[in-house]
Amino acid sequence: MDRRREELIAAALELFSRHDAEDVSIDDVAASAGASRALVYHYFGGKQELYVAALRSAAAELQARLQTQGEGGPLEQLSSGLTRYFDFVEEHAAGFAALLRGGPANRAGEIGEIVDGVRQRMLRMIVHQMGVDAPGPALRVTLRSWVASVETAGLDWLEHRDMERAELERLLVDQMVALLRAASGHDPGVRVLLETLLPAVNS
Amino acid sequence: MDRRREELIAAALELFSRHDAEDVSIDDVAASAGASRALVYHYFGGKQELYVAALRSAAAELQARLQTQGEGGPLEQLSSGLTRYFDFVEEHAAGFAALLRGGPANRAGEIGEIVDGVRQRMLRMIVHQMGVDAPGPALRVTLRSWVASVETAGLDWLEHRDMERAELERLLVDQMVALLRAASGHDPGVRVLLETLLPAVNS
């Protein structure tokens, strides 16, 4: 990869993380990277492409952090994954909030694809951590719901910050167990899964 | 309101509900409404404005449907509200899926605001149905999570359709109860709320 391009993306990500995208200009990114405006245009053509590149980079960073293998059973790994997720949310606060509240200009649907890709990879990671091969419909809906809950909780936390972050993370783990209990009434396989998960969290 | 404009919006909503926005042209909308291309431009200036107007109309329609007073206690009202929500999802399938997967062109963030407005009104309706005055942080996060779950379940159902819709709706009501149980460990007020809700569903 081109190193100059990477530096521009890093500068853009830093700015898009701390400000609304409308308030970040190509000139800001150039100044922050110690580059010329012309160089930014050379690599990215415009702000939309730069935003998409920064978002891809953020998504890759989040994925790398979540993939770090935690200690313990699946629910402990879920818990430590949540801590890393909320670290990421906090570091990219303005950009995360703006993106998930609706996001800036998006012609080609690329932004939606990136966001959707993050959700799908989170889902696959959780399915893998839980040792599930092929989730049935009730479990799939449940885990997708939980991923959406985590995203929503991230937004809510940035807006209100009226709970301790650690308590919010515990609430989300409790939500996972609660959601799996609800799903177990619809799919006996989830009941078996719950039995394997719950001893693990008490060990 | 201008009746011709309303007819164009209705035609646009019908098309945007059944097709991806990229596949709907101004000419399609004009033809479907028996209007000229010039008239569409006269009222809306372009496809983006027409899309936003159609989306606002869909959001108002969804809200009107959800506000219909159901019978019974809060959980029964939740259940009948879910049926009306999924009717709406089904009738606007392509548009709903495209919008929530990331959505089409959106310069001003209006689309995000409309989607966010729907979520906020759903949240307020549920808070009201449950007879809660001012939800604390744990309850607020829980109810927002549930609204996100419903949206996600709507998307999942359009993609897979491998559960009965009625069963998916029951799963979501079970999720609400399960999520409130999880929240009750974080806020004693939610425990009291649960006690008032659960007798109601068995009556």
HADDOCK unambig.tbl for C-alpha pairs under 7 A between the chains (distance, minus, plus):
assign (segid A and resid 101 and name CA) (segid B and resid 112 and name CA) 5.63 0.50 0.50
assign (segid A and resid 101 and name CA) (segid B and resid 116 and name CA) 6.58 0.50 0.50
assign (segid A and resid 102 and name CA) (segid B and resid 109 and name CA) 6.25 0.50 0.50
assign (segid A and resid 102 and name CA) (segid B and resid 111 and name CA) 6.57 0.50 0.50
assign (segid A and resid 102 and name CA) (segid B and resid 112 and name CA) 3.48 0.50 0.50
assign (segid A and resid 102 and name CA) (segid B and resid 113 and name CA) 6.77 0.50 0.50
assign (segid A and resid 103 and name CA) (segid B and resid 109 and name CA) 6.29 0.50 0.50
assign (segid A and resid 103 and name CA) (segid B and resid 112 and name CA) 6.57 0.50 0.50
assign (segid A and resid 104 and name CA) (segid B and resid 106 and name CA) 6.51 0.50 0.50
assign (segid A and resid 104 and name CA) (segid B and resid 107 and name CA) 6.15 0.50 0.50
assign (segid A and resid 104 and name CA) (segid B and resid 109 and name CA) 5.89 0.50 0.50
assign (segid A and resid 105 and name CA) (segid B and resid 105 and name CA) 6.12 0.50 0.50
assign (segid A and resid 105 and name CA) (segid B and resid 106 and name CA) 4.83 0.50 0.50
assign (segid A and resid 105 and name CA) (segid B and resid 107 and name CA) 4.38 0.50 0.50
assign (segid A and resid 106 and name CA) (segid B and resid 104 and name CA) 6.51 0.50 0.50
assign (segid A and resid 106 and name CA) (segid B and resid 105 and name CA) 4.87 0.50 0.50
assign (segid A and resid 106 and name CA) (segid B and resid 106 and name CA) 5.84 0.50 0.50
assign (segid A and resid 107 and name CA) (segid B and resid 104 and name CA) 6.15 0.50 0.50
assign (segid A and resid 107 and name CA) (segid B and resid 105 and name CA) 4.45 0.50 0.50
assign (segid A and resid 109 and name CA) (segid B and resid 102 and name CA) 6.25 0.50 0.50
assign (segid A and resid 109 and name CA) (segid B and resid 103 and name CA) 6.29 0.50 0.50
assign (segid A and resid 109 and name CA) (segid B and resid 104 and name CA) 5.90 0.50 0.50
assign (segid A and resid 111 and name CA) (segid B and resid 102 and name CA) 6.58 0.50 0.50
assign (segid A and resid 112 and name CA) (segid B and resid 101 and name CA) 5.65 0.50 0.50
assign (segid A and resid 112 and name CA) (segid B and resid 102 and name CA) 3.49 0.50 0.50
assign (segid A and resid 112 and name CA) (segid B and resid 103 and name CA) 6.58 0.50 0.50
assign (segid A and resid 113 and name CA) (segid B and resid 102 and name CA) 6.76 0.50 0.50
assign (segid A and resid 116 and name CA) (segid B and resid 101 and name CA) 6.58 0.50 0.50
assign (segid A and resid 137 and name CA) (segid B and resid 162 and name CA) 6.51 0.50 0.50
assign (segid A and resid 137 and name CA) (segid B and resid 163 and name CA) 6.46 0.50 0.50
assign (segid A and resid 141 and name CA) (segid B and resid 153 and name CA) 6.04 0.50 0.50
assign (segid A and resid 141 and name CA) (segid B and resid 156 and name CA) 6.77 0.50 0.50
assign (segid A and resid 144 and name CA) (segid B and resid 152 and name CA) 6.79 0.50 0.50
assign (segid A and resid 145 and name CA) (segid B and resid 148 and name CA) 7.00 0.50 0.50
assign (segid A and resid 145 and name CA) (segid B and resid 149 and name CA) 4.37 0.50 0.50
assign (segid A and resid 145 and name CA) (segid B and resid 152 and name CA) 6.02 0.50 0.50
assign (segid A and resid 145 and name CA) (segid B and resid 153 and name CA) 6.94 0.50 0.50
assign (segid A and resid 148 and name CA) (segid B and resid 148 and name CA) 5.78 0.50 0.50
assign (segid A and resid 148 and name CA) (segid B and resid 149 and name CA) 6.28 0.50 0.50
assign (segid A and resid 149 and name CA) (segid B and resid 145 and name CA) 4.36 0.50 0.50
assign (segid A and resid 149 and name CA) (segid B and resid 148 and name CA) 6.27 0.50 0.50
assign (segid A and resid 149 and name CA) (segid B and resid 149 and name CA) 6.75 0.50 0.50
assign (segid A and resid 152 and name CA) (segid B and resid 144 and name CA) 6.81 0.50 0.50
assign (segid A and resid 152 and name CA) (segid B and resid 145 and name CA) 6.02 0.50 0.50
assign (segid A and resid 153 and name CA) (segid B and resid 141 and name CA) 6.04 0.50 0.50
assign (segid A and resid 153 and name CA) (segid B and resid 145 and name CA) 6.94 0.50 0.50
assign (segid A and resid 156 and name CA) (segid B and resid 141 and name CA) 6.78 0.50 0.50
assign (segid A and resid 162 and name CA) (segid B and resid 137 and name CA) 6.52 0.50 0.50
assign (segid A and resid 163 and name CA) (segid B and resid 137 and name CA) 6.44 0.50 0.50
assign (segid A and resid 171 and name CA) (segid B and resid 182 and name CA) 6.96 0.50 0.50
assign (segid A and resid 171 and name CA) (segid B and resid 183 and name CA) 6.76 0.50 0.50
assign (segid A and resid 174 and name CA) (segid B and resid 182 and name CA) 5.53 0.50 0.50
assign (segid A and resid 175 and name CA) (segid B and resid 179 and name CA) 5.72 0.50 0.50
assign (segid A and resid 175 and name CA) (segid B and resid 182 and name CA) 5.68 0.50 0.50
assign (segid A and resid 178 and name CA) (segid B and resid 178 and name CA) 5.01 0.50 0.50
assign (segid A and resid 178 and name CA) (segid B and resid 179 and name CA) 6.07 0.50 0.50
assign (segid A and resid 178 and name CA) (segid B and resid 182 and name CA) 6.14 0.50 0.50
assign (segid A and resid 179 and name CA) (segid B and resid 175 and name CA) 5.73 0.50 0.50
assign (segid A and resid 179 and name CA) (segid B and resid 178 and name CA) 6.08 0.50 0.50
assign (segid A and resid 179 and name CA) (segid B and resid 179 and name CA) 6.81 0.50 0.50
assign (segid A and resid 182 and name CA) (segid B and resid 171 and name CA) 6.97 0.50 0.50
assign (segid A and resid 182 and name CA) (segid B and resid 174 and name CA) 5.54 0.50 0.50
assign (segid A and resid 182 and name CA) (segid B and resid 175 and name CA) 5.68 0.50 0.50
assign (segid A and resid 182 and name CA) (segid B and resid 178 and name CA) 6.14 0.50 0.50
assign (segid A and resid 183 and name CA) (segid B and resid 171 and name CA) 6.75 0.50 0.50
